[in-house]
Structures are given as C-alpha cells and as structure tokens.
C-alpha cells in the first residue's frame, strides 16, 4: 500500500504540476517515443508505428487549450514541454490503484455490498502509453496548461489550467458549481450527461473543487471536473483512467496513517 501511495501520488503530482520525472521519460525534440526521426525524410514518410509524433502531440495540446478554454493561441505564442509514460508502467499503476478504489458509503445506503462498491476504469483504449504536454504562454507567463493525451489517437484524457498565484481555499460545492460542471460535460463530454452519474460523496476541495462522475451503475469512473470556486469557472477535467488515478491517489493520501510525533 505504501508503495502504491508513493508511486501514484508521484504520478498525479507530475500531472498536476510539471517536470514529469521518474515515471516519465523526456522526449527529445527530434524523437518520437524511442524512434529517431531521420531529418532528411518528409514528415509523412516517417513510420511512427501507431504512435503520434511529438509535433502532433504539441498541435493537439494547443488545439485542446483553444477548444476547452476559448483561447486563440498560436504556435508562436506558446512553449512546450513533452514527456511520456509507457503502457507497461501505466498498467502497473492501474493494477495497484484498483486495490484501493473503494467508493465511500452513502449515508442513506443500507446495503453492505453497495457500501463496498469498487470503482474501476477502462484503459483498453490506451495501447501506446500517454503523452504529457505542458503548454506555457508568452502572453501570460504565470499561466500554463497541462494536457494528457492518448499517445495512439490523441484523445484528451486530462487538461488543467493553472495560474501560479495563491488562491483562497475553496468551499464545498453548491448547486452553482454542479450546474457549471454539468454544462461543461454537456458541451464537451465524451459521454451524454444522461449516461453518467454525479457522486457528491466523492467531491474534494483544496485550491480547486473536484466533482466526480461515474457510470450509472456507480462502478466505472468517468469524469473529474475541476472548478475554481473563486472565479466560478471550470479550469479542467480528467476522464476515464486519469479521473480514476486522481481519485485513487487522493483516497490513498486520506487513508494513510499520520506520521508519529
């Protein structure tokens, strides 16, 4: 358990902040994963073996920022840091995360089995690992965006907008924030809102407020929508396995014993 807690918190910290050391391997500018690009070849002649190129990951990351946050950033206005996590490490983390992903008991529940519902996630679509892209703007130097992409098809699994300015600790959710999250999923979600279920007992509040959504049967993690309560806006989301990792890492932190004094 201690090993999983350390590994998973490291992963989530890398996804939330930047740096991406340890589990992540830096990708040089002229390299796609571990395959060297022959500079004389045209881009369309390079065999990526089913993995997106780094330039494609950068372009998709920029497009995601513009799409989800209503920006109009151009390539000459941003800087990128790109790293990756391979499928083997991802599978190891998922296996260990699955041992601690227990949904908290609901107060109105009387069924002991339902109180021990195990959350899970589907990672079958991730067959080539993940790209982690940090995008920093030249227009607002203190602002950056972290994007996690499926390395095979570029699907956005996580995006978070952050500003390096201290903010007040956010309060617990209210209907305003739930409405914001629901509207965001209606506009940008991969699943119809009718096919997901908001789980208030999973909410977490720190600098930002995190609202969690599962499948209708309460078993499969679908989304974590992140809101800045001071500005009353959505600042990011995670879906599927990334939402699952976010939840299980924090669950481990909450259940870890306090250090002896």
C-alpha positions, 0 to 999 in steps of 0.5 A: 500500500505504501508503495502504491501511495508513493508511486501514484501520488508521484504520478498525479503530482507530475500531472498536476504540476510539471517536470514529469520525472521518474515515471516519465521519460523526456522526449527529445525534440527530434524523437518520437517515443524511442524512434529517431526521426531521420531529418532528411525524410518528409514528415509523412514518410516517417513510420511512427508505428501507431504512435503520434509524433511529438509535433502532433502531440504539441498541435493537439495540446494547443488545439485542446487549450483553444477548444476547452478554454476559448483561447486563440493561441498560436504556435508562436505564442506558446512553449512546450514541454513533452514527456511520456509514460509507457503502457507497461508502467501505466498498467502497473499503476492501474493494477495497484490503484484498483486495490484501493478504489473503494467508493465511500458509503452513502449515508442513506445506503443500507446495503453492505455490498453497495457500501463496498462498491469498487470503482474501476476504469477502462484503459483498453483504449490506451495501447501506446502509453500517454503523452504529457504536454505542458503548454506555457504562454508568452502572453501570460507567463504565470499561466500554463496548461497541462494536457494528457493525451492518448499517445495512439489517437490523441484523445484528451484524457486530462487538461488543467489550467493553472495560474501560479498565484495563491488562491483562497481555499475553496468551499464545498460545492453548491448547486452553482458549481454542479450546474457549471460542471454539468454544462461543461460535460454537456458541451464537451463530454465524451459521454451524454450527461444522461449516461453518467452519474454525479457522486457528491460523496466523492467531491474534494476541495483544496485550491480547486473543487473536484466533482466526480462522475461515474457510470450509472451503475456507480462502478466505472469512473468517468469524469473529474471536473475541476472548478475554481470556486473563486472565479466560478469557472471550470479550469479542467477535467480528467476522464476515464483512467486519469479521473480514476488515478486522481481519485485513487491517489487522493483516497490513498493520501486520506487513508494513510496513517499520520506520521508519529510525533 
